[in-house]
């Protein structure tokens, strides 16, 4: 989630191996604060982000350097906003509560800032999608979302980009789930499937961690809307609510024609089987394999989308250290990276939890002797 750009035009190495269950898990970095997003650029630079959920995090977006240290990204100025300084700094030009970072394979890093610290309402003027030029490490574009897109109670979650680099697709996991379609050149954005069953928490689904229902201290269940999102190379956008088991897809051609024109696209939604409660999605480059973070099982699983809606899941890695595997990225060598945000251990759900929750970044390595 609480989430690759398909067809980027960059010549990436193709991963031809499959990962053995339970093997190949390598620690990349440990953080003193709660991480969610990760992205690895085409040159192997690693970026992460830390949302302001249970603490006034001192750093929002960072580059993970080779020695494991963190460099504020793109600079300290963009990272200067704090909850206690909200009346002093412009939320449109600072990170307020960043949820995800995605390198597009075209030389840019995009940052999704839903601007809702503590999941407790939007800071007006803060919701935005920001492009940073990786060559200069400077902000190159800011797309600000008004209240017609980032509606009251919204929480923009993750983003994927069209093969031609013209469009972005986001999930909104807030109080009323939706997808958001953005024409990047103009910044025009439109909510689609707003309130549709495919973007809402699924009735009757109870998210379980450590074998028990995950509930807030007052007994409320976890109800997160559209969250997981992935884009296939054949032009389908896949998504589902976190609190849900059903997978859905839609042709992106429908989103950029009818969706951006404000037309209803509900008739184009295709149910695509079940995968259980999930957070992050990733479709491997050069494949039609959907990787999912199985938050109930401390696992990464995979499904061959070519098998259709009835395709089954296989375990890629399962390890007790994968506590709430959150967001995926893929390195230029084909290796998968995944954050563990430990949401079930956070102060949202445990009264004795530290506000600053230690978290990790992991890498799923190919078997010895395999070559991409």
N, C-alpha and C positions, 0 to 999 in steps of 0.2 A: 504494500500500500504505500497503504499504510502498513512506478510503478512503479532498437537498432533500426535503425533506419534501413528499410529494405531497398535494394537496387541503387546503391549510392553512386555507382559509376567508378568507384575506386577498385583497383585490382587487389582483392584480399586473397590470402591463402585459404583454401577450402579444407575444412576438417572432415576427414573420411572415416575416422574411427568412431566406435561407440564406447561409452565409459562403463567400466565394470561396476556393478552395484557395490557401494560401500568403500570403494577404493579411490585413490587419486585426489583426496581432499588436502589442499595445502593452504596454510594460513599466509595471507599476504600482508595484512595490517590489522592492528588492534587499535581501537579508539576509546577515548575516555567519555565519549558522548554518544547519543543514540543516532546511528546512521540509518538512512533508508536507501537513497539512490547511489548507483555507481555507473560509470561509463568509461570505456577504454577507447581512445582515439585510434585512427588508422596508423599512427606512428607509435602506439603503445603507451601514450600518456594516460594516467589513471586519475579520474576525478570522482569525488564523492560529495554528498551533501548531508547536512544535519538539520532536521526540522525543529522548530520551537514548539514542542509538544508539552513536555513536563518540566522544562527548564528554559531559562533565557539563554539559549546556547551562545557561546562566545564566537562561534564560527559557523557560517551557513554553507558556503561552497568552498571546496579546497581541492588542490592538486596533491596527490600522494606522491612524494618524491622517493627516489631510489632508496634512501636511508630510512624510509618509513615516516618521516616528518611530514607535516601538512603546511602547504603554502596557501594563504588566503587567495581566493580566485574570483574575479581577475585581479583584485587588489584588496587592500585593507579597507579602502573607502566603501566599496560595495558591501563589505561585511560589517560596517560600523553600526548598523541599526540594532537597537535593543528594545525589548519591551518597555524598559524604564525610560527610554529616550524617544518614545513613539511620537511625541509632540515636537521634537526637535529636528527630526530628519525626514526628508521626503520619501515616502514609501515607494514612489514610482522609480526611484533611482538607487534603491538599496534593497538588499535581500531581507524580506520580512519573515517568511516561514517557508523555506524551499522544500519541495517534496521530491523532485527528481531532476537528474541531469542526463542528457543524451547527446553523444557525439554523432554527427550525421554522416560521417565518412566523406564529407565534402570540405573539410577544413574548419568546421564550426562546432562549438559546443552550445547546446540549447539548455536553458534552465527554466523549469516550471516553478513559479512562485504563486501558490494559491493565496498567500498572505492572510492566513487564518491561524494565528498562534494559539496553541492549546486546543485547536479544533473548536474554538469558541467565538466564532464570528469573524468576518472579513475586515481587515484594516482598509478603509476606503482609499482607493487610488493605488492599492498595492498589487492586486492580481495581474500577472503579466507572464509573457513568454519572451525570453531574452536570448539573443544570439551573440556569442562571443567568438571573435575571429582568433583561431588558435595560433596563427602565425605571428600576430601582433599582441595577443593577450589583451585585446581591447573590446569593449562592448560595441557591436556593430549595428544592432537593431533591437528595439524594445517594442513589443506588441502589447499594448495595455488592453485589458478586458474590462468593459463597463458592466453595469448591473444587469444588462440584458444577456450576458454570457456568464459572468461570475455572479450568479443571483445570490440573494441572502441565504446563508446556510450551505453554500457550495464549498467544495474542496477539490480544486483541479488537481489531478493525481499524476498521470504519466502521459507520455507523448510518443508518437511514431510519425515518420515522414514518408511521403510518397516517393516512388522511384525517381521521378523527375525533379524532386526537390521543390515542388511548387506548393504542396499542401501539407498541413500537419493535422493529426487526429489526436484528441485528448479524451481521457475519461474524467468524469466528475463523480467522486465517491461520496459526496456530501449528503445532505438531508433529502435531496431529490436528485437521483442519479440521472446522468445524460452522457452523450458523447458531444464533443465540440469539434467542428471542422473549421480550419483556418486557411485562408489563402494568404500565403506568406508575403508576397510582394506588396499587397495592399493592406494587409493586417485585418481584412474583413473576416469576421468570425460568426459562427451560428451554432446554437445548441440544436441537436437533433436527438430523437428518441428520448426527449425530456419527459420523465415519468413513465416511460414504457416499461413493461414487465422485465424486459431483458436487461435494463440498467438499474433495477431496484433490488434491494435485498429479497431473497427468495423466501416466501412464507414457509415456515416449518423447519428451516435449516438452522441447526445449532452448531456453532463453531466450537470444536473441542480441542484443547491442548493438554498435554500430560494426562490424557485419558478422562478429563473432566470438562464440562461446559465452561467456556470462558465468559465470565460475567463481571460487570463492574461491581464495586463494593456494595452498592445499593440493590444488586440483584438484576439490573437491566442486562439484556443480552447484547452481543456485538452485532450491530446492524450497519454494515458498510456497503454502499452501493457500487456502481461500476468502477472497477479498479484495474484488474488484469487486462493487458492490451498487447497485441502483436500484429504485425503486418507481414503477409506472405508475399513472395515474389510474383505470384500469379494474380495479385491484385485484390486479395480479401483482407478485411480487417476483422480480427478475432478479439472478443472481449467477454467478460462476465463480471457480475458483482462479486466482491470478496465473500460476503455472506450469501453463498449460493453454490450449487453444484453444476448447473447447466452452462455449457459453452455455446456462444453465438457467433455468427459471422455475417458480414454484409459486403457486397462488392463496393470497392472504393469509388468506382465510376458513378454509382448511385449517390454517394455522399457528396461528390464534387459537382454534380449536376443538379439533382433535385434537392439535396440537403442544403447546399449553400444558397439555393434560390428560395429557401423557406418552405419547401414542400414536405409533406409527410412521407417518410421512408419506411414506415413500419411494415409495409407489405413485402419489403425486400429483405427483412431479417430472417436468417436461416438458423434454427436450432441445430447444434452440431454435436450432440451427445453430452455426456457428463464427465467431469474430471474432479469433482470434490471442491471444497473450499480452497481457494488459491490466492496468492498475492501477485507475484511477478510472472510474466510470460516472456518467452523469447522463441523466435523461430530461427533455427540455425541457418547461416549463410550457405547457399547452394543446396539446401535441403528443404523438405517440407515437414520437418520434425518440429513439433511444438514442445518446448521445455516449460515445465511449470514448477513453481515452488509449492510443495505440499506442506502447508503450515501445520496441519494436524499431525503429521508423521515425521517431522524433522528431516525432510527429504526433498530431493530434486527428482522429478519424474519426467517422462517423455512420452509423446504420442505421435504416431505417424499419421499426419492429416490426410495422406493419400488413401487411407483405409476408410474414409468417410465418417459419418456420425457414430458408427458402431465401433470405431477403433479403440483398442485398449491401451492401458498405461503400463509402462515398464519403469522400474526403479533405476535411476541413474546413480544416485548416491544417497545413502541414509546414514545419519550420524547424529548422536545426541548433541554435538556441537552446533548443528544447523538449527538453532532455536529461532523460529520464525524466519526462515529464508525469505528474503524480501524482494530484491531487485537483481536482474541479470544484466550482464554485458558480455561481449565476446571480443577477445583480443585479436590482433592481426595474425597470430599463429593458430587461431581457431579455438583456443582454450576458453572455457566459460568462467566468468567471475560472478559471484553472488554475495550479497550482503546478508548478515543476520541481524535484524533489528530488535529481536527479543521483546516484541510487543507484549507478550503474555507476562513478562517479568517487570513491566514498567509500572510507574506510579499510577497509571490509569486503572490498573487492576489489582495492585498489591499495595496496601497501605504502608508496608515496611520497606518498599522499594526506594532506592536512591533517586533523586530527581535527575542526576546525571548518570545515565545508564551505560556501562561499558558494552561495546559491540565490536563486531569483527567484519573483515572482508576476506573471502575465501576464493580459491582458484581450483577448478576441477581440471587436473592435468590429464593428458592422454597417456595411455599405457606405455611403458618403456619400450622403445624400439619403433613406436608408431611415428609416422611422418604425416604432416598435413598435406 
